[in-house]
Amino acid sequence: VNWRQFLARNTSGSLTVEPQSSILYSTAVVFSRLLEYDDENNTAEATSNFFPAYELQDFSWSRMNLSDYTAVLCGSVPRSSNGSLCLQ
């Protein structure tokens, strides 16, 4: 990983695998919305008590914090003090 290019969103050359023939498969996960609901009975069963979904594309994201083998990315809803979401 060339972190300077990767963090600058340079997609050509920031990530490489050597030797390239060693790649067996690749995968990705995309989170687009955060769903929140009121768990009145503490059962972890989603009911119809959903709040409006948060669109993650609208979040204000901090710079990714990288250390050793861990990456942490945190974001929050602009103009709101209702907390934040961190992915590690």
Beta strands, then each sheet from edge to edge (+ up, - down):
strand 1: 33-34
strand 2: 54-55
strand 3: 60-61
strand 4: 65-67
strand 5: 70-76
strand 6: 85-87
sheet 1: 1+ 2-
sheet 2: 3+ 5- 4+
sheet 3: 3+ 5- 6+
end
